[in-house]
Amino acid sequence: MVHIKAKSGYAKASDTYASGRPDYPVEIAGWLAETLGLSAASTVLDLGAGTGKFTRFLVDTGAQVIAVEPVDEMRAQLRRYVPGVTTLAGAADDIPLADGSVDVVVCSQSFHWFATQSALGEIHRVLRTRGKLGLVWNIRDEKTPWVKSLSKIMRPSRPELCACIPENGARLLRPGCLHRFKNKRFRIPM
């Protein structure tokens, strides 16, 4: 099920989202390839792929990339931004892929929308044995005073979303299902 705010908001402003969302550091593709084992022999699912802003970094690893996104307008942006990637309509609690069909699932700037046991069950279902889950966020550097003030304004009104930030997100993972939690921070010069 797609959160109503996500569906309506992203449908209305997918072009603004695509141009306004911060980019990712170029070195992330190499880190992903090494940490998640991505190569030409891998299949990776970009779950909640949005406009594809992160999808291109997955493509750069050489892996076969499948992008799943529930909002039509966001998928249209993705197809324009990253042509040639298999792009499917779907949601995290009903992933349109067969059991054990991917080596890696990556959620970039999306996991907080669907951080539920149901979605984690689906992620586990589509992962092959010893598959990996990568959770990626852009996090504001609140050492800068104006950024800290902006962050206070933007804090989510739904406290359950705070449980999905990298420092707390590991609590949601089922014991024995996924393990070896790794965290890496990259700095993007402003």
C-alpha positions in Angstrom: 0.0 0.0 0.0 1.3 3.4 -0.9 1.2 6.2 1.6 -1.5 8.7 0.5 0.8 11.7 1.1 3.5 10.1 -1.1 1.2 9.2 -3.9 -0.6 12.6 -4.1 2.5 14.7 -3.5 4.8 13.0 -5.8 2.2 12.7 -8.5 1.7 16.5 -8.5 5.3 17.5 -8.3 7.5 14.7 -9.8 9.4 17.2 -12.0 10.1 19.5 -9.1 11.2 16.5 -7.0 13.6 15.4 -9.8 15.3 18.8 -10.0 15.3 19.7 -6.3 16.4 16.4 -4.7 20.1 16.5 -3.7 22.4 14.3 -5.8 24.6 11.6 -4.5 28.4 11.5 -4.3 30.0 9.8 -7.4 32.1 7.5 -5.2 28.9 5.7 -4.0 28.8 3.4 -7.0 32.2 1.9 -6.2 31.3 1.6 -2.5 28.0 -0.1 -3.4 29.7 -2.5 -5.8 32.2 -3.5 -3.1 30.0 -3.6 -0.1 26.9 -5.2 -1.7 28.8 -7.3 -4.2 27.3 -5.7 -7.2 28.7 -6.7 -10.6 27.6 -7.7 -14.1 26.6 -11.0 -12.6 24.2 -9.4 -10.1 20.6 -8.4 -10.2 19.6 -5.4 -8.1 16.2 -4.1 -7.2 15.9 -0.3 -6.7 12.7 -0.3 -4.5 10.8 2.9 -4.3 13.0 4.2 -7.1 11.3 7.5 -7.5 12.6 9.5 -10.5 15.7 7.3 -10.8 18.1 9.9 -9.4 19.9 7.0 -7.5 19.1 4.3 -10.1 21.9 5.6 -12.4 24.5 4.8 -9.7 23.3 1.2 -9.6 23.5 1.1 -13.4 27.2 2.3 -13.0 28.0 -0.9 -11.0 27.3 -3.0 -14.1 24.5 -5.0 -12.4 21.2 -5.7 -14.0 18.9 -3.1 -12.5 15.1 -3.4 -11.9 13.4 -0.3 -10.7 10.1 -0.6 -8.8 8.0 2.6 -8.2 4.3 2.9 -7.3 3.7 6.5 -8.6 3.1 6.7 -12.3 4.5 10.2 -12.6 7.7 9.3 -10.8 8.1 6.2 -13.1 7.7 8.5 -16.1 10.6 10.7 -14.8 12.7 7.6 -14.1 12.2 6.3 -17.7 13.4 9.7 -19.0 16.3 10.0 -16.6 17.6 6.5 -16.8 16.4 5.0 -20.2 16.8 1.3 -20.7 16.3 0.2 -17.0 13.5 -2.3 -16.4 10.9 -0.2 -14.7 7.9 -1.7 -13.0 4.8 -0.5 -11.2 4.7 -1.9 -7.7 4.9 -1.2 -4.0 7.2 -2.6 -1.2 4.4 -4.7 0.3 3.6 -6.3 -3.1 6.8 -6.5 -5.1 6.1 -7.6 -8.7 9.0 -10.1 -8.8 9.4 -13.8 -8.3 10.7 -15.4 -5.1 14.5 -15.3 -4.9 14.9 -13.3 -8.0 17.4 -10.6 -6.9 20.8 -10.5 -5.2 20.4 -7.0 -3.7 17.5 -4.7 -2.8 18.4 -1.0 -2.4 16.1 1.6 -1.0 17.4 5.1 -1.5 15.5 7.9 0.2 12.4 5.6 0.3 12.6 3.1 3.2 10.8 5.4 5.6 7.6 5.3 3.4 7.3 1.5 3.8 9.3 0.4 6.9 6.9 -2.3 7.9 7.2 -6.0 8.7 5.0 -6.6 5.6 7.5 -4.8 3.3 10.5 -6.5 5.0 8.8 -9.8 4.4 8.5 -9.0 0.7 12.1 -7.8 0.5 13.2 -11.1 2.1 11.0 -13.0 -0.3 12.5 -11.6 -3.5 16.1 -11.8 -2.2 18.2 -14.8 -3.1 19.9 -16.8 -0.4 22.6 -14.5 1.2 21.0 -11.5 -0.5 21.7 -8.0 0.8 19.6 -5.0 1.6 21.1 -1.5 1.1 19.4 1.5 2.8 20.6 4.9 1.5 19.8 8.4 2.8 20.9 11.9 2.1 21.2 13.4 5.6 21.6 17.2 6.1 24.8 18.3 7.8 23.4 20.1 10.9 26.7 21.5 11.9 25.9 24.5 9.7 23.4 26.7 11.7 21.0 27.5 8.9 20.8 23.8 8.0 20.1 22.9 11.6 17.2 25.5 11.6 15.9 24.2 8.4 15.9 20.6 9.7 13.9 21.7 12.7 11.2 23.0 10.4 11.3 19.9 8.3 11.1 17.3 11.0 8.4 14.7 10.3 5.1 15.2 12.1 4.9 11.4 12.2 7.4 10.1 14.9 7.4 6.6 13.5 9.4 7.9 10.5 12.2 8.8 12.8 12.7 5.1 13.5 13.9 4.6 9.9 16.9 6.8 9.9 20.2 4.9 9.6 21.0 5.1 13.3 17.7 3.5 14.3 16.7 1.5 11.2 18.5 -1.7 12.2 15.9 -2.3 14.9 13.3 -3.0 12.3 15.2 -5.9 10.7 14.0 -9.4 11.8 16.6 -11.3 13.7 18.2 -14.0 11.5 16.8 -12.4 8.4 19.3 -9.7 7.6 22.5 -9.0 9.4 25.9 -7.3 9.2 24.7 -3.8 9.3 27.2 -1.3 7.8 27.1 2.4 7.8 29.1 4.7 5.5 28.8 8.5 5.3 29.9 10.5 2.2 30.2 14.2 2.2 28.9 16.2 -0.7 30.6 19.6 -1.1 28.2 22.5 -1.2 
